[in-house]
Amino acid sequence: MKEVKIEKCPYCGGEEFIESNVSCTAGEVCVATNSWVRMAVLFATVCRDCGSVVRFFCKTPEKLYPKKERRE
Ligand SMILES: [Zn+2]
């Protein structure tokens, strides 16, 4: 997985961020396939100054779509 570097909050210009699991229970991204449902935990990067969620992401995108299944 590629590293994404956020240097400044686009809303307030803040430079401090908190990375947090969105929720322990419902914060998951689900992908339904023909045979089963895949899930990956959703994380958010939150600006410490204004509280804006700058980014949502999964730490395990391969869980949702293994590379070999991606469309070119
Ligand atoms: Zn901010």
N, CA, C, O and the ligand as a Tripos MOL2 file, in Angstrom:
@<TRIPOS>MOLECULE
protein
  289   287    73     0     0
PROTEIN
NO_CHARGES

@<TRIPOS>ATOM
      1 N           0.8370   -1.1920    0.0000 N.3       1 MET1
      2 CA          0.0000    0.0000    0.0000 C.3       1 MET1
      3 C           0.8750    1.2460    0.0000 C.2       1 MET1
      4 O           1.8570    1.3300    0.7370 O.2       1 MET1
      5 N           0.5090    2.2040   -0.8290 N.am      2 LYS2
      6 CA          1.2950    3.4360   -0.9250 C.3       2 LYS2
      7 C           1.0840    4.3080    0.3000 C.2       2 LYS2
      8 O          -0.0050    4.3620    0.8710 O.2       2 LYS2
      9 N           2.1390    4.9790    0.6830 N.am      3 GLU3
     10 CA          2.0720    5.8970    1.8200 C.3       3 GLU3
     11 C           1.5270    7.2380    1.3370 C.2       3 GLU3
     12 O           2.0070    7.7860    0.3450 O.2       3 GLU3
     13 N           0.5260    7.7630    2.0400 N.am      4 VAL4
     14 CA         -0.0150    9.0750    1.6880 C.3       4 VAL4
     15 C           0.3640   10.0550    2.7790 C.2       4 VAL4
     16 O           0.0870    9.8350    3.9580 O.2       4 VAL4
     17 N           0.9930   11.1250    2.3730 N.am      5 LYS5
     18 CA          1.4450   12.1090    3.3480 C.3       5 LYS5
     19 C           0.5660   13.3400    3.2670 C.2       5 LYS5
     20 O           0.4820   13.9960    2.2280 O.2       5 LYS5
     21 N          -0.0880   13.6460    4.3760 N.am      6 ILE6
     22 CA         -0.8930   14.8640    4.4220 C.3       6 ILE6
     23 C          -0.1160   15.8880    5.2330 C.2       6 ILE6
     24 O           0.2000   15.6700    6.4030 O.2       6 ILE6
     25 N           0.1820   16.9940    4.6000 N.am      7 GLU7
     26 CA          1.0310   17.9740    5.2940 C.3       7 GLU7
     27 C           0.2400   19.1050    5.9150 C.2       7 GLU7
     28 O           0.6140   19.6510    6.9530 O.2       7 GLU7
     29 N          -0.8690   19.4510    5.2610 N.am      8 LYS8
     30 CA         -1.6580   20.5590    5.7980 C.3       8 LYS8
     31 C          -3.1380   20.2640    5.6830 C.2       8 LYS8
     32 O          -3.5880   19.6680    4.7050 O.2       8 LYS8
     33 N          -3.8930   20.6810    6.6850 N.am      9 CYS9
     34 CA         -5.3360   20.5570    6.6170 C.3       9 CYS9
     35 C          -5.8440   21.5210    5.5490 C.2       9 CYS9
     36 O          -5.5220   22.7080    5.5930 O.2       9 CYS9
     37 N          -6.6370   21.0290    4.5830 N.am     10 PRO10
     38 CA         -7.1370   21.9220    3.5260 C.3      10 PRO10
     39 C          -8.1630   22.9260    4.0420 C.2      10 PRO10
     40 O          -8.5100   23.8740    3.3370 O.2      10 PRO10
     41 N          -8.6470   22.7290    5.2540 N.am     11 TYR11
     42 CA         -9.7000   23.6110    5.7850 C.3      11 TYR11
     43 C          -9.1420   24.7330    6.6580 C.2      11 TYR11
     44 O          -9.5700   25.8830    6.5560 O.2      11 TYR11
     45 N          -8.1770   24.3850    7.5210 N.am     12 CYS12
     46 CA         -7.6850   25.4150    8.4380 C.3      12 CYS12
     47 C          -6.1700   25.5900    8.3630 C.2      12 CYS12
     48 O          -5.6250   26.4950    8.9950 O.2      12 CYS12
     49 N          -5.4860   24.7410    7.6030 N.am     13 GLY13
     50 CA         -4.0440   24.8630    7.4870 C.3      13 GLY13
     51 C          -3.2840   24.2070    8.6250 C.2      13 GLY13
     52 O          -2.0590   24.3050    8.6980 O.2      13 GLY13
     53 N          -4.0070   23.5380    9.5120 N.am     14 GLY14
     54 CA         -3.3790   22.8530   10.6440 C.3      14 GLY14
     55 C          -2.4310   21.7580   10.1770 C.2      14 GLY14
     56 O          -2.6160   21.1700    9.1120 O.2      14 GLY14
     57 N          -1.4270   21.4980   10.9780 N.am     15 GLU15
     58 CA         -0.4150   20.5290   10.5680 C.3      15 GLU15
     59 C          -0.3340   19.3080   11.4780 C.2      15 GLU15
     60 O           0.5450   18.4630   11.3150 O.2      15 GLU15
     61 N          -1.2450   19.2200   12.4280 N.am     16 GLU16
     62 CA         -1.2360   18.0630   13.3200 C.3      16 GLU16
     63 C          -2.4610   17.2090   13.0420 C.2      16 GLU16
     64 O          -3.5830   17.7100   12.9770 O.2      16 GLU16
     65 N          -2.2310   15.9130   12.8800 N.am     17 PHE17
     66 CA         -3.3360   15.0290   12.5550 C.3      17 PHE17
     67 C          -3.3930   13.8330   13.4940 C.2      17 PHE17
     68 O          -2.3760   13.3750   14.0140 O.2      17 PHE17
     69 N          -4.5950   13.3460   13.6930 N.am     18 ILE18
     70 CA         -4.8030   12.1430   14.4900 C.3      18 ILE18
     71 C          -5.3530   11.0790   13.5530 C.2      18 ILE18
     72 O          -6.2690   11.3280   12.7700 O.2      18 ILE18
     73 N          -4.7830    9.9130   13.6500 N.am     19 GLU19
     74 CA         -5.2670    8.7990   12.8450 C.3      19 GLU19
     75 C          -6.0830    7.9020   13.7610 C.2      19 GLU19
     76 O          -5.6010    7.4590   14.8040 O.2      19 GLU19
     77 N          -7.2970    7.6440   13.3730 N.am     20 SER20
     78 CA         -8.1440    6.9010   14.2880 C.3      20 SER20
     79 C          -9.0660    5.9320   13.5780 C.2      20 SER20
     80 O          -9.5490    6.1940   12.4770 O.2      20 SER20
     81 N          -9.2960    4.8230   14.2220 N.am     21 ASN21
     82 CA        -10.2680    3.8580   13.7520 C.3      21 ASN21
     83 C         -11.6350    4.5300   13.8290 C.2      21 ASN21
     84 O         -11.9890    5.0860   14.8680 O.2      21 ASN21
     85 N         -12.3920    4.4870   12.7640 N.am     22 VAL22
     86 CA        -13.6550    5.2180   12.7280 C.3      22 VAL22
     87 C         -14.6320    4.6860   13.7740 C.2      22 VAL22
     88 O         -15.2760    5.4680   14.4740 O.2      22 VAL22
     89 N         -14.7440    3.4040   13.8820 N.am     23 SER23
     90 CA        -15.6400    2.8260   14.8670 C.3      23 SER23
     91 C         -15.3030    1.3700   15.0740 C.2      23 SER23
     92 O         -14.8760    0.6870   14.1430 O.2      23 SER23
     93 N         -15.4870    0.8990   16.2660 N.am     24 CYS24
     94 CA        -15.1670   -0.5010   16.5500 C.3      24 CYS24
     95 C         -16.2410   -1.4250   16.0180 C.2      24 CYS24
     96 O         -15.9720   -2.5960   15.7500 O.2      24 CYS24
     97 N         -17.4360   -0.9260   15.8630 N.am     25 THR25
     98 CA        -18.5300   -1.8230   15.5100 C.3      25 THR25
     99 C         -18.9610   -1.6780   14.0540 C.2      25 THR25
    100 O         -19.0380   -2.6700   13.3310 O.2      25 THR25
    101 N         -19.2430   -0.4460   13.6180 N.am     26 ALA26
    102 CA        -19.8220   -0.2800   12.2880 C.3      26 ALA26
    103 C         -18.8580    0.3370   11.2890 C.2      26 ALA26
    104 O         -19.2060    0.4890   10.1180 O.2      26 ALA26
    105 N         -17.6570    0.6940   11.7190 N.am     27 GLY27
    106 CA        -16.7560    1.3980   10.8190 C.3      27 GLY27
    107 C         -16.0090    0.4900    9.8770 C.2      27 GLY27
    108 O         -14.7790    0.4430    9.8890 O.2      27 GLY27
    109 N         -16.7260   -0.2090    9.0870 N.am     28 GLU28
    110 CA        -16.0770   -1.0980    8.1400 C.3      28 GLU28
    111 C         -16.6090   -0.8580    6.7400 C.2      28 GLU28
    112 O         -17.7740   -0.5120    6.5460 O.2      28 GLU28
    113 N         -15.7400   -1.0490    5.7840 N.am     29 VAL29
    114 CA        -16.1380   -0.9410    4.3890 C.3      29 VAL29
    115 C         -16.4270   -2.3470    3.9040 C.2      29 VAL29
    116 O         -15.6060   -3.2500    4.0640 O.2      29 VAL29
    117 N         -17.5710   -2.5250    3.3220 N.am     30 CYS30
    118 CA        -17.9360   -3.8600    2.8680 C.3      30 CYS30
    119 C         -17.9910   -3.8970    1.3500 C.2      30 CYS30
    120 O         -18.4820   -2.9650    0.7130 O.2      30 CYS30
    121 N         -17.4980   -4.9490    0.7930 N.am     31 VAL31
    122 CA        -17.6060   -5.1570   -0.6380 C.3      31 VAL31
    123 C         -18.2920   -6.4980   -0.8480 C.2      31 VAL31
    124 O         -17.7780   -7.5410   -0.4420 O.2      31 VAL31
    125 N         -19.4290   -6.4630   -1.4700 N.am     32 ALA32
    126 CA        -20.1570   -7.7050   -1.7120 C.3      32 ALA32
    127 C         -19.6990   -8.3050   -3.0350 C.2      32 ALA32
    128 O         -19.7350   -7.6400   -4.0700 O.2      32 ALA32
    129 N         -19.2840   -9.5220   -2.9980 N.am     33 THR33
    130 CA        -18.9350  -10.2170   -4.2270 C.3      33 THR33
    131 C         -20.0220  -11.2730   -4.4600 C.2      33 THR33
    132 O         -20.9830  -11.3710   -3.6960 O.2      33 THR33
    133 N         -19.8590  -12.0280   -5.4870 N.am     34 ASN34
    134 CA        -20.8790  -13.0370   -5.7820 C.3      34 ASN34
    135 C         -21.0420  -14.0480   -4.6500 C.2      34 ASN34
    136 O         -22.1470  -14.5140   -4.3710 O.2      34 ASN34
    137 N         -19.9360  -14.3750   -4.0090 N.am     35 SER35
    138 CA        -20.0160  -15.4660   -3.0510 C.3      35 SER35
    139 C         -19.9090  -15.0420   -1.5920 C.2      35 SER35
    140 O         -20.4380  -15.7230   -0.7130 O.2      35 SER35
    141 N         -19.2330  -13.9310   -1.3210 N.am     36 TRP36
    142 CA        -19.1110  -13.5290    0.0780 C.3      36 TRP36
    143 C         -18.9040  -12.0330    0.1960 C.2      36 TRP36
    144 O         -18.7200  -11.3300   -0.7980 O.2      36 TRP36
    145 N         -18.9370  -11.5710    1.4040 N.am     37 VAL37
    146 CA        -18.7350  -10.1490    1.6590 C.3      37 VAL37
    147 C         -17.3630   -9.9630    2.2890 C.2      37 VAL37
    148 O         -17.0160  -10.6350    3.2600 O.2      37 VAL37
    149 N         -16.6060   -9.0660    1.7390 N.am     38 ARG38
    150 CA        -15.2950   -8.7680    2.3000 C.3      38 ARG38
    151 C         -15.3770   -7.4820    3.1040 C.2      38 ARG38
    152 O         -16.1270   -6.5670    2.7650 O.2      38 ARG38
    153 N         -14.6000   -7.4250    4.1670 N.am     39 MET39
    154 CA        -14.6380   -6.2280    4.9910 C.3      39 MET39
    155 C         -13.2350   -5.7600    5.3480 C.2      39 MET39
    156 O         -12.3200   -6.5640    5.5270 O.2      39 MET39
    157 N         -13.0890   -4.4670    5.4460 N.am     40 ALA40
    158 CA        -11.8360   -3.8920    5.9220 C.3      40 ALA40
    159 C         -12.1860   -2.7570    6.8640 C.2      40 ALA40
    160 O         -13.1470   -2.0200    6.6470 O.2      40 ALA40
    161 N         -11.4000   -2.6320    7.9000 N.am     41 VAL41
    162 CA        -11.6760   -1.5960    8.8930 C.3      41 VAL41
    163 C         -11.3670   -0.2290    8.3110 C.2      41 VAL41
    164 O         -10.3460   -0.0270    7.6530 O.2      41 VAL41
    165 N         -12.2710    0.7030    8.5680 N.am     42 LEU42
    166 CA        -12.1250    2.0560    8.0380 C.3      42 LEU42
    167 C         -11.4170    2.9550    9.0550 C.2      42 LEU42
    168 O         -11.7590    2.9670   10.2380 O.2      42 LEU42
    169 N         -10.4370    3.6960    8.5770 N.am     43 PHE43
    170 CA         -9.7210    4.6390    9.4300 C.3      43 PHE43
    171 C          -9.9400    6.0560    8.9240 C.2      43 PHE43
    172 O         -10.2540    6.2660    7.7530 O.2      43 PHE43
    173 N          -9.7760    7.0140    9.8070 N.am     44 ALA44
    174 CA         -9.9100    8.4180    9.4190 C.3      44 ALA44
    175 C          -8.7100    9.1990    9.9140 C.2      44 ALA44
    176 O          -8.1690    8.9250   10.9850 O.2      44 ALA44
    177 N          -8.3010   10.1800    9.1180 N.am     45 THR45
    178 CA         -7.2870   11.1340    9.5600 C.3      45 THR45
    179 C          -8.0200   12.4230    9.8920 C.2      45 THR45
    180 O          -8.6690   13.0260    9.0370 O.2      45 THR45
    181 N          -7.9050   12.8370   11.1540 N.am     46 VAL46
    182 CA         -8.6520   13.9880   11.6360 C.3      46 VAL46
    183 C          -7.6970   15.1160   11.9810 C.2      46 VAL46
    184 O          -6.6840   14.9050   12.6480 O.2      46 VAL46
    185 N          -8.0290   16.3180   11.5210 N.am     47 CYS47
    186 CA         -7.2190   17.4940   11.8480 C.3      47 CYS47
    187 C          -7.3800   17.8020   13.3320 C.2      47 CYS47
    188 O          -8.4950   17.8850   13.8470 O.2      47 CYS47
    189 N          -6.2680   17.9670   13.9940 N.am     48 ARG48
    190 CA         -6.3210   18.2040   15.4360 C.3      48 ARG48
    191 C          -6.7760   19.6190   15.7730 C.2      48 ARG48
    192 O          -7.2530   19.8800   16.8770 O.2      48 ARG48
    193 N          -6.6290   20.5140   14.8280 N.am     49 ASP49
    194 CA         -6.9960   21.8990   15.1040 C.3      49 ASP49
    195 C          -8.4730   22.1800   14.8850 C.2      49 ASP49
    196 O          -9.1060   22.8310   15.7160 O.2      49 ASP49
    197 N          -9.0360   21.6980   13.7730 N.am     50 CYS50
    198 CA        -10.4330   22.0410   13.4760 C.3      50 CYS50
    199 C         -11.3450   20.8190   13.4930 C.2      50 CYS50
    200 O         -12.5650   20.9640   13.4200 O.2      50 CYS50
    201 N         -10.7780   19.6240   13.5870 N.am     51 GLY51
    202 CA        -11.6130   18.4350   13.6980 C.3      51 GLY51
    203 C         -12.1200   17.9110   12.3730 C.2      51 GLY51
    204 O         -12.8710   16.9350   12.3520 O.2      51 GLY51
    205 N         -11.7400   18.5200   11.2730 N.am     52 SER52
    206 CA        -12.1960   18.0420    9.9670 C.3      52 SER52
    207 C         -11.5800   16.6880    9.6590 C.2      52 SER52
    208 O         -10.4150   16.4330    9.9670 O.2      52 SER52
    209 N         -12.3760   15.8300    9.0510 N.am     53 VAL53
    210 CA        -11.8420   14.5600    8.5920 C.3      53 VAL53
    211 C         -11.2130   14.8020    7.2340 C.2      53 VAL53
    212 O         -11.9060   15.0650    6.2520 O.2      53 VAL53
    213 N          -9.9030   14.7110    7.1880 N.am     54 VAL54
    214 CA         -9.1680   15.0350    5.9700 C.3      54 VAL54
    215 C          -9.1560   13.8440    5.0210 C.2      54 VAL54
    216 O          -9.0860   14.0090    3.8030 O.2      54 VAL54
    217 N          -9.2240   12.6490    5.5850 N.am     55 ARG55
    218 CA         -9.0970   11.4690    4.7490 C.3      55 ARG55
    219 C          -9.7560   10.2680    5.4090 C.2      55 ARG55
    220 O          -9.6520   10.0730    6.6200 O.2      55 ARG55
    221 N         -10.4370    9.4660    4.5950 N.am     56 PHE56
    222 CA        -10.9160    8.1610    5.0300 C.3      56 PHE56
    223 C         -10.1130    7.1120    4.2860 C.2      56 PHE56
    224 O          -9.8530    7.2690    3.0930 O.2      56 PHE56
    225 N          -9.7240    6.0670    4.9490 N.am     57 PHE57
    226 CA         -8.9690    5.0450    4.2420 C.3      57 PHE57
    227 C          -9.0220    3.7110    4.9640 C.2      57 PHE57
    228 O          -9.3510    3.6300    6.1470 O.2      57 PHE57
    229 N          -8.6930    2.6810    4.2260 N.am     58 CYS58
    230 CA         -8.5650    1.3370    4.7830 C.3      58 CYS58
    231 C          -7.0890    0.9990    4.8270 C.2      58 CYS58
    232 O          -6.3390    1.3090    3.9020 O.2      58 CYS58
    233 N          -6.6820    0.3640    5.9040 N.am     59 LYS59
    234 CA         -5.2770   -0.0310    5.9750 C.3      59 LYS59
    235 C          -5.0300   -1.3420    5.2460 C.2      59 LYS59
    236 O          -3.8850   -1.7220    4.9990 O.2      59 LYS59
    237 N          -6.0870   -2.0120    4.9130 N.am     60 THR60
    238 CA         -5.9360   -3.3110    4.2570 C.3      60 THR60
    239 C          -6.7850   -3.3900    2.9880 C.2      60 THR60
    240 O          -7.7010   -4.2080    2.9000 O.2      60 THR60
    241 N          -6.4740   -2.5250    1.9900 N.am     61 PRO61
    242 CA         -7.2740   -2.5350    0.7590 C.3      61 PRO61
    243 C          -7.2250   -3.8780    0.0520 C.2      61 PRO61
    244 O          -8.1480   -4.2270   -0.6850 O.2      61 PRO61
    245 N          -6.1640   -4.6270    0.2680 N.am     62 GLU62
    246 CA         -6.0560   -5.9220   -0.4000 C.3      62 GLU62
    247 C          -7.1330   -6.8920    0.0710 C.2      62 GLU62
    248 O          -7.4830   -7.8500   -0.6180 O.2      62 GLU62
    249 N          -7.6450   -6.6140    1.2630 N.am     63 LYS63
    250 CA         -8.7210   -7.4630    1.7840 C.3      63 LYS63
    251 C          -9.9920   -7.2990    0.9560 C.2      63 LYS63
    252 O         -10.7660   -8.2410    0.7900 O.2      63 LYS63
    253 N         -10.1940   -6.0740    0.4340 N.am     64 LEU64
    254 CA        -11.4010   -5.8100   -0.3460 C.3      64 LEU64
    255 C         -11.2490   -6.3210   -1.7720 C.2      64 LEU64
    256 O         -12.1220   -7.0110   -2.2980 O.2      64 LEU64
    257 N         -10.1440   -5.9750   -2.3760 N.am     65 TYR65
    258 CA         -9.8880   -6.4080   -3.7440 C.3      65 TYR65
    259 C          -8.4530   -6.8920   -3.8870 C.2      65 TYR65
    260 O          -7.5460   -6.0750   -4.0480 O.2      65 TYR65
    261 N          -8.2320   -8.1690   -3.8340 N.am     66 PRO66
    262 CA         -6.8870   -8.6690   -4.1070 C.3      66 PRO66
    263 C          -6.4280   -8.1630   -5.4620 C.2      66 PRO66
    264 O          -7.2240   -8.0590   -6.3950 O.2      66 PRO66
    265 N          -5.1380   -7.8460   -5.5720 N.am     67 LYS67
    266 CA         -4.6250   -7.2010   -6.7790 C.3      67 LYS67
    267 C          -4.9800   -7.9360   -8.0610 C.2      67 LYS67
    268 O          -5.2630   -7.3130   -9.0840 O.2      67 LYS67
    269 N          -4.9640   -9.2360   -8.0050 N.am     68 LYS68
    270 CA         -5.1970   -9.9950   -9.2390 C.3      68 LYS68
    271 C          -6.6220   -9.8170   -9.7680 C.2      68 LYS68
    272 O          -6.8990  -10.0930  -10.9350 O.2      68 LYS68
    273 N          -7.5230   -9.3520   -8.8920 N.am     69 GLU69
    274 CA         -8.9020   -9.1810   -9.3370 C.3      69 GLU69
    275 C          -9.1730   -7.7860   -9.8880 C.2      69 GLU69
    276 O         -10.2540   -7.5330  -10.4200 O.2      69 GLU69
    277 N          -8.2190   -6.8890   -9.7690 N.am     70 ARG70
    278 CA         -8.4450   -5.5220  -10.2280 C.3      70 ARG70
    279 C          -8.5550   -5.4670  -11.7380 C.2      70 ARG70
    280 O          -7.8830   -6.1890  -12.4750 O.2      70 ARG70
    281 N          -9.4330   -4.5780  -12.1590 N.am     71 ARG71
    282 CA         -9.5530   -4.3630  -13.5980 C.3      71 ARG71
    283 C          -8.4850   -3.3960  -14.0470 C.2      71 ARG71
    284 O          -8.1920   -2.4080  -13.3740 O.2      71 ARG71
    285 N          -7.9090   -3.6930  -15.1940 N.am     72 GLU72
    286 CA         -6.8430   -2.7990  -15.7020 C.3      72 GLU72
    287 C          -7.4570   -1.6090  -16.4050 C.2      72 GLU72
    288 O          -6.7340   -0.7440  -16.9010 O.2      72 GLU72
    289 ZN         -8.0470   21.7200   10.1520 Zn       73 ZN73
@<TRIPOS>BOND
     1     1     2 1
     2     2     3 1
     3     3     4 2
     4     3     5 am
     5     5     6 1
     6     6     7 1
     7     7     8 2
     8     7     9 am
     9     9    10 1
    10    10    11 1
    11    11    12 2
    12    11    13 am
    13    13    14 1
    14    14    15 1
    15    15    16 2
    16    15    17 am
    17    17    18 1
    18    18    19 1
    19    19    20 2
    20    19    21 am
    21    21    22 1
    22    22    23 1
    23    23    24 2
    24    23    25 am
    25    25    26 1
    26    26    27 1
    27    27    28 2
    28    27    29 am
    29    29    30 1
    30    30    31 1
    31    31    32 2
    32    31    33 am
    33    33    34 1
    34    34    35 1
    35    35    36 2
    36    35    37 am
    37    37    38 1
    38    38    39 1
    39    39    40 2
    40    39    41 am
    41    41    42 1
    42    42    43 1
    43    43    44 2
    44    43    45 am
    45    45    46 1
    46    46    47 1
    47    47    48 2
    48    47    49 am
    49    49    50 1
    50    50    51 1
    51    51    52 2
    52    51    53 am
    53    53    54 1
    54    54    55 1
    55    55    56 2
    56    55    57 am
    57    57    58 1
    58    58    59 1
    59    59    60 2
    60    59    61 am
    61    61    62 1
    62    62    63 1
    63    63    64 2
    64    63    65 am
    65    65    66 1
    66    66    67 1
    67    67    68 2
    68    67    69 am
    69    69    70 1
    70    70    71 1
    71    71    72 2
    72    71    73 am
    73    73    74 1
    74    74    75 1
    75    75    76 2
    76    75    77 am
    77    77    78 1
    78    78    79 1
    79    79    80 2
    80    79    81 am
    81    81    82 1
    82    82    83 1
    83    83    84 2
    84    83    85 am
    85    85    86 1
    86    86    87 1
    87    87    88 2
    88    87    89 am
    89    89    90 1
    90    90    91 1
    91    91    92 2
    92    91    93 am
    93    93    94 1
    94    94    95 1
    95    95    96 2
    96    95    97 am
    97    97    98 1
    98    98    99 1
    99    99   100 2
   100    99   101 am
   101   101   102 1
   102   102   103 1
   103   103   104 2
   104   103   105 am
   105   105   106 1
   106   106   107 1
   107   107   108 2
   108   107   109 am
   109   109   110 1
   110   110   111 1
   111   111   112 2
   112   111   113 am
   113   113   114 1
   114   114   115 1
   115   115   116 2
   116   115   117 am
   117   117   118 1
   118   118   119 1
   119   119   120 2
   120   119   121 am
   121   121   122 1
   122   122   123 1
   123   123   124 2
   124   123   125 am
   125   125   126 1
   126   126   127 1
   127   127   128 2
   128   127   129 am
   129   129   130 1
   130   130   131 1
   131   131   132 2
   132   131   133 am
   133   133   134 1
   134   134   135 1
   135   135   136 2
   136   135   137 am
   137   137   138 1
   138   138   139 1
   139   139   140 2
   140   139   141 am
   141   141   142 1
   142   142   143 1
   143   143   144 2
   144   143   145 am
   145   145   146 1
   146   146   147 1
   147   147   148 2
   148   147   149 am
   149   149   150 1
   150   150   151 1
   151   151   152 2
   152   151   153 am
   153   153   154 1
   154   154   155 1
   155   155   156 2
   156   155   157 am
   157   157   158 1
   158   158   159 1
   159   159   160 2
   160   159   161 am
   161   161   162 1
   162   162   163 1
   163   163   164 2
   164   163   165 am
   165   165   166 1
   166   166   167 1
   167   167   168 2
   168   167   169 am
   169   169   170 1
   170   170   171 1
   171   171   172 2
   172   171   173 am
   173   173   174 1
   174   174   175 1
   175   175   176 2
   176   175   177 am
   177   177   178 1
   178   178   179 1
   179   179   180 2
   180   179   181 am
   181   181   182 1
   182   182   183 1
   183   183   184 2
   184   183   185 am
   185   185   186 1
   186   186   187 1
   187   187   188 2
   188   187   189 am
   189   189   190 1
   190   190   191 1
   191   191   192 2
   192   191   193 am
   193   193   194 1
   194   194   195 1
   195   195   196 2
   196   195   197 am
   197   197   198 1
   198   198   199 1
   199   199   200 2
   200   199   201 am
   201   201   202 1
   202   202   203 1
   203   203   204 2
   204   203   205 am
   205   205   206 1
   206   206   207 1
   207   207   208 2
   208   207   209 am
   209   209   210 1
   210   210   211 1
   211   211   212 2
   212   211   213 am
   213   213   214 1
   214   214   215 1
   215   215   216 2
   216   215   217 am
   217   217   218 1
   218   218   219 1
   219   219   220 2
   220   219   221 am
   221   221   222 1
   222   222   223 1
   223   223   224 2
   224   223   225 am
   225   225   226 1
   226   226   227 1
   227   227   228 2
   228   227   229 am
   229   229   230 1
   230   230   231 1
   231   231   232 2
   232   231   233 am
   233   233   234 1
   234   234   235 1
   235   235   236 2
   236   235   237 am
   237   237   238 1
   238   238   239 1
   239   239   240 2
   240   239   241 am
   241   241   242 1
   242   242   243 1
   243   243   244 2
   244   243   245 am
   245   245   246 1
   246   246   247 1
   247   247   248 2
   248   247   249 am
   249   249   250 1
   250   250   251 1
   251   251   252 2
   252   251   253 am
   253   253   254 1
   254   254   255 1
   255   255   256 2
   256   255   257 am
   257   257   258 1
   258   258   259 1
   259   259   260 2
   260   259   261 am
   261   261   262 1
   262   262   263 1
   263   263   264 2
   264   263   265 am
   265   265   266 1
   266   266   267 1
   267   267   268 2
   268   267   269 am
   269   269   270 1
   270   270   271 1
   271   271   272 2
   272   271   273 am
   273   273   274 1
   274   274   275 1
   275   275   276 2
   276   275   277 am
   277   277   278 1
   278   278   279 1
   279   279   280 2
   280   279   281 am
   281   281   282 1
   282   282   283 1
   283   283   284 2
   284   283   285 am
   285   285   286 1
   286   286   287 1
   287   287   288 2
@<TRIPOS>SUBSTRUCTURE
     1 MET1         2 RESIDUE 1 A MET
     2 LYS2         6 RESIDUE 1 A LYS
     3 GLU3        10 RESIDUE 1 A GLU
     4 VAL4        14 RESIDUE 1 A VAL
     5 LYS5        18 RESIDUE 1 A LYS
     6 ILE6        22 RESIDUE 1 A ILE
     7 GLU7        26 RESIDUE 1 A GLU
     8 LYS8        30 RESIDUE 1 A LYS
     9 CYS9        34 RESIDUE 1 A CYS
    10 PRO10       38 RESIDUE 1 A PRO
    11 TYR11       42 RESIDUE 1 A TYR
    12 CYS12       46 RESIDUE 1 A CYS
    13 GLY13       50 RESIDUE 1 A GLY
    14 GLY14       54 RESIDUE 1 A GLY
    15 GLU15       58 RESIDUE 1 A GLU
    16 GLU16       62 RESIDUE 1 A GLU
    17 PHE17       66 RESIDUE 1 A PHE
    18 ILE18       70 RESIDUE 1 A ILE
    19 GLU19       74 RESIDUE 1 A GLU
    20 SER20       78 RESIDUE 1 A SER
    21 ASN21       82 RESIDUE 1 A ASN
    22 VAL22       86 RESIDUE 1 A VAL
    23 SER23       90 RESIDUE 1 A SER
    24 CYS24       94 RESIDUE 1 A CYS
    25 THR25       98 RESIDUE 1 A THR
    26 ALA26      102 RESIDUE 1 A ALA
    27 GLY27      106 RESIDUE 1 A GLY
    28 GLU28      110 RESIDUE 1 A GLU
    29 VAL29      114 RESIDUE 1 A VAL
    30 CYS30      118 RESIDUE 1 A CYS
    31 VAL31      122 RESIDUE 1 A VAL
    32 ALA32      126 RESIDUE 1 A ALA
    33 THR33      130 RESIDUE 1 A THR
    34 ASN34      134 RESIDUE 1 A ASN
    35 SER35      138 RESIDUE 1 A SER
    36 TRP36      142 RESIDUE 1 A TRP
    37 VAL37      146 RESIDUE 1 A VAL
    38 ARG38      150 RESIDUE 1 A ARG
    39 MET39      154 RESIDUE 1 A MET
    40 ALA40      158 RESIDUE 1 A ALA
    41 VAL41      162 RESIDUE 1 A VAL
    42 LEU42      166 RESIDUE 1 A LEU
    43 PHE43      170 RESIDUE 1 A PHE
    44 ALA44      174 RESIDUE 1 A ALA
    45 THR45      178 RESIDUE 1 A THR
    46 VAL46      182 RESIDUE 1 A VAL
    47 CYS47      186 RESIDUE 1 A CYS
    48 ARG48      190 RESIDUE 1 A ARG
    49 ASP49      194 RESIDUE 1 A ASP
    50 CYS50      198 RESIDUE 1 A CYS
    51 GLY51      202 RESIDUE 1 A GLY
    52 SER52      206 RESIDUE 1 A SER
    53 VAL53      210 RESIDUE 1 A VAL
    54 VAL54      214 RESIDUE 1 A VAL
    55 ARG55      218 RESIDUE 1 A ARG
    56 PHE56      222 RESIDUE 1 A PHE
    57 PHE57      226 RESIDUE 1 A PHE
    58 CYS58      230 RESIDUE 1 A CYS
    59 LYS59      234 RESIDUE 1 A LYS
    60 THR60      238 RESIDUE 1 A THR
    61 PRO61      242 RESIDUE 1 A PRO
    62 GLU62      246 RESIDUE 1 A GLU
    63 LYS63      250 RESIDUE 1 A LYS
    64 LEU64      254 RESIDUE 1 A LEU
    65 TYR65      258 RESIDUE 1 A TYR
    66 PRO66      262 RESIDUE 1 A PRO
    67 LYS67      266 RESIDUE 1 A LYS
    68 LYS68      270 RESIDUE 1 A LYS
    69 GLU69      274 RESIDUE 1 A GLU
    70 ARG70      278 RESIDUE 1 A ARG
    71 ARG71      282 RESIDUE 1 A ARG
    72 GLU72      286 RESIDUE 1 A GLU
    73 ZN73       289 GROUP 0 **** ****
